[in-house]
């Protein structure tokens, strides 16, 4: 029951963590925030412009009345037209004006002002204030009101008071309709934006789903599936190319591992079968002591070969481990080549092969792991001696380049075919299988050389001509 509950919770919570949900939520929230801020800013600008237009209208009216009272105080007809008649001709945003003398007596007023406004409240709110304030009319309308002093005559003989009230209820209704539309738009975005965002997200992640489907089809028996990046966005096309390149590398390495496993099985089976065959023959009937000694000697040779093969495999496994750490020390490369030449000099002389070193006058010193470099050079010399006919030469040389050491082992042997050169550093690869089997070679010598170079951050190069000989060059950084 607990497993079912866990599975049910996982299935319910899985969609929260999907990329489609996150993209949909991001698109929807971003879109709604943009709409919200845009409409809010527009609303604030609209309110500000309404107030500004009303303030300008009031200021214009006050300026006209002050000018008339200052320059034409006796022109009562013009004042009456400005105060009593003009407002009646307006359908929207009507205004009301009262003109009072110094003692507060009413001189003129816009008709209907007393019915629309609470005049005592008007006087109280505008007393000694020059700014525009808001107040409610008797019927709930919104007004912007102000009071201002106006000199009469020039020079002024007395000071009148002008009271102005502008009906802004029409603008308030317009703003109320805007707020209702704003609410409707936000409700619409709450429905539309998630839907649109979901469609965009599904379309956007479709290539990712196709890549996931392709990846699910890839198994150890099917490494040939590839993603077709045509029609993908640039970023996903690049990801698809990278994924395909990774699959190419995996396929290559899987093929190499398969060949490697088959080669290991073959090379381990051969000495084991030889030992088994020798033992079965020896036990088939009674043998003399000398015959048993020959069988034991043959089994020992196969056991040594088997031990060397296992040792080489263990070395390659350790060399490819990311935890492998080299113990480096200053090494005189010339002296190292001399010791290798001395070690192989006897076997070279036995095959009538000249083994020499060619060193410059300047010592070649590098920060190296001496046993590993000695093993790499030894493998190259052993190969050269084994495949050079009597009367041939094997030459060892070393010199310093710009930032690396160059070690060269060349011979005048039988050479290697051009088509085989790209694979000579592969494990268990033999140019001539029959010859390698008879000579006891495992096909791991050059693979070990390459691994040692990789450990030192260097590389190995090979060049060869059939019938003319082979040259292997090791490039090793001076310091690791």
Secondary structure in CASP SS format (residue, H / E / C, confidence):
PFRMAT SS
TARGET T0000
AUTHOR 0000-0000-0000
METHOD secondary structure of the structure
MODEL  1
X C 1.00
X H 1.00
X H 1.00
X H 1.00
X H 1.00
X H 1.00
X H 1.00
X H 1.00
X H 1.00
X H 1.00
X H 1.00
X H 1.00
X H 1.00
X H 1.00
X H 1.00
X H 1.00
X H 1.00
X C 1.00
X H 1.00
X H 1.00
X H 1.00
X H 1.00
X H 1.00
X H 1.00
X H 1.00
X H 1.00
X H 1.00
X H 1.00
X H 1.00
X H 1.00
X H 1.00
X H 1.00
X H 1.00
X H 1.00
X H 1.00
X H 1.00
X H 1.00
X H 1.00
X H 1.00
X H 1.00
X H 1.00
X H 1.00
X H 1.00
X H 1.00
X H 1.00
X H 1.00
X H 1.00
X H 1.00
X H 1.00
X H 1.00
X H 1.00
X H 1.00
X H 1.00
X H 1.00
X H 1.00
X H 1.00
X H 1.00
X H 1.00
X H 1.00
X H 1.00
X H 1.00
X H 1.00
X H 1.00
X H 1.00
X H 1.00
X H 1.00
X H 1.00
X H 1.00
X H 1.00
X H 1.00
X H 1.00
X C 1.00
X C 1.00
X C 1.00
X C 1.00
X H 1.00
X H 1.00
X H 1.00
X H 1.00
X H 1.00
X H 1.00
X H 1.00
X H 1.00
X H 1.00
X H 1.00
X C 1.00
X H 1.00
X H 1.00
X H 1.00
X C 1.00
X C 1.00
X C 1.00
X C 1.00
X C 1.00
X E 1.00
X E 1.00
X E 1.00
X E 1.00
X E 1.00
X E 1.00
X C 1.00
X C 1.00
X C 1.00
X C 1.00
X C 1.00
X E 1.00
X E 1.00
X E 1.00
X E 1.00
X C 1.00
X C 1.00
X C 1.00
X H 1.00
X H 1.00
X H 1.00
X H 1.00
X C 1.00
X C 1.00
X H 1.00
X H 1.00
X H 1.00
X H 1.00
X H 1.00
X H 1.00
X H 1.00
X H 1.00
X C 1.00
X C 1.00
X C 1.00
X C 1.00
X C 1.00
X C 1.00
X E 1.00
X E 1.00
X E 1.00
X E 1.00
X C 1.00
X C 1.00
X C 1.00
X C 1.00
X C 1.00
X E 1.00
X E 1.00
X E 1.00
X E 1.00
X E 1.00
X E 1.00
X E 1.00
X E 1.00
X E 1.00
X E 1.00
X E 1.00
X C 1.00
X C 1.00
X C 1.00
X C 1.00
X C 1.00
X E 1.00
X E 1.00
X E 1.00
X E 1.00
X E 1.00
X E 1.00
X E 1.00
X E 1.00
X E 1.00
X E 1.00
X C 1.00
X H 1.00
X H 1.00
X H 1.00
X H 1.00
X H 1.00
X H 1.00
X H 1.00
X H 1.00
X H 1.00
X H 1.00
X H 1.00
X H 1.00
X H 1.00
X H 1.00
X H 1.00
X H 1.00
X H 1.00
X H 1.00
X H 1.00
X H 1.00
X H 1.00
X H 1.00
X H 1.00
X H 1.00
X H 1.00
X H 1.00
X H 1.00
X H 1.00
X H 1.00
X H 1.00
X H 1.00
X H 1.00
X H 1.00
X H 1.00
X H 1.00
X H 1.00
X H 1.00
X H 1.00
X H 1.00
X H 1.00
X H 1.00
X H 1.00
X H 1.00
X H 1.00
X H 1.00
X H 1.00
X H 1.00
X H 1.00
X H 1.00
X C 1.00
X E 1.00
X C 1.00
X C 1.00
X E 1.00
X C 1.00
X C 1.00
X C 1.00
X C 1.00
X C 1.00
X C 1.00
X C 1.00
X C 1.00
X C 1.00
X C 1.00
X C 1.00
X H 1.00
X H 1.00
X H 1.00
X H 1.00
X H 1.00
X H 1.00
X H 1.00
X H 1.00
X H 1.00
X H 1.00
X H 1.00
X H 1.00
X H 1.00
X H 1.00
X H 1.00
X H 1.00
X H 1.00
X H 1.00
X H 1.00
X H 1.00
X H 1.00
X H 1.00
X H 1.00
X H 1.00
X H 1.00
X H 1.00
X H 1.00
X H 1.00
X H 1.00
X H 1.00
X H 1.00
X H 1.00
X H 1.00
X H 1.00
X H 1.00
X H 1.00
X H 1.00
X H 1.00
X H 1.00
X H 1.00
X H 1.00
X H 1.00
X H 1.00
X H 1.00
X H 1.00
X H 1.00
X H 1.00
X H 1.00
X H 1.00
X H 1.00
X C 1.00
X C 1.00
X C 1.00
X C 1.00
X C 1.00
X H 1.00
X H 1.00
X H 1.00
X H 1.00
X H 1.00
X H 1.00
X H 1.00
X H 1.00
X H 1.00
X H 1.00
X H 1.00
X H 1.00
X H 1.00
X H 1.00
X H 1.00
X H 1.00
X H 1.00
X H 1.00
X H 1.00
X H 1.00
X H 1.00
X H 1.00
X H 1.00
X H 1.00
X H 1.00
X H 1.00
X H 1.00
X H 1.00
X H 1.00
X H 1.00
X H 1.00
X C 1.00
X C 1.00
X C 1.00
X C 1.00
X C 1.00
X C 1.00
X C 1.00
X C 1.00
X C 1.00
X E 1.00
X E 1.00
X E 1.00
X E 1.00
X H 1.00
X H 1.00
X H 1.00
X H 1.00
X H 1.00
X H 1.00
X H 1.00
X H 1.00
X H 1.00
X H 1.00
X H 1.00
X H 1.00
X H 1.00
X H 1.00
X H 1.00
X H 1.00
X H 1.00
X H 1.00
X C 1.00
X C 1.00
X C 1.00
X E 1.00
X E 1.00
X E 1.00
X E 1.00
X E 1.00
X E 1.00
X C 1.00
X C 1.00
X C 1.00
X C 1.00
X C 1.00
X E 1.00
X E 1.00
X E 1.00
X E 1.00
X C 1.00
X H 1.00
X H 1.00
X H 1.00
X H 1.00
X H 1.00
X H 1.00
X H 1.00
X H 1.00
X H 1.00
X H 1.00
X H 1.00
X H 1.00
X H 1.00
X H 1.00
X H 1.00
X H 1.00
X H 1.00
X C 1.00
X C 1.00
X C 1.00
X C 1.00
X C 1.00
X C 1.00
X E 1.00
X E 1.00
X E 1.00
X E 1.00
X E 1.00
X E 1.00
X E 1.00
X E 1.00
X C 1.00
X C 1.00
X C 1.00
X E 1.00
X E 1.00
X E 1.00
X E 1.00
X E 1.00
X E 1.00
X E 1.00
X E 1.00
X C 1.00
X C 1.00
X C 1.00
X C 1.00
X C 1.00
X C 1.00
X H 1.00
X H 1.00
X H 1.00
X H 1.00
X H 1.00
X H 1.00
X C 1.00
X C 1.00
X C 1.00
X C 1.00
X C 1.00
X C 1.00
X C 1.00
X C 1.00
X C 1.00
X H 1.00
X H 1.00
X H 1.00
X H 1.00
X H 1.00
X H 1.00
X H 1.00
X C 1.00
X C 1.00
X C 1.00
X C 1.00
X C 1.00
X H 1.00
X H 1.00
X H 1.00
X H 1.00
X H 1.00
X H 1.00
X H 1.00
X H 1.00
X H 1.00
X H 1.00
X H 1.00
X C 1.00
X C 1.00
X C 1.00
X E 1.00
X E 1.00
X E 1.00
X E 1.00
X E 1.00
X E 1.00
X E 1.00
X C 1.00
X C 1.00
X C 1.00
X E 1.00
X E 1.00
X E 1.00
X E 1.00
X E 1.00
X E 1.00
X E 1.00
X E 1.00
X E 1.00
X C 1.00
X C 1.00
X C 1.00
END
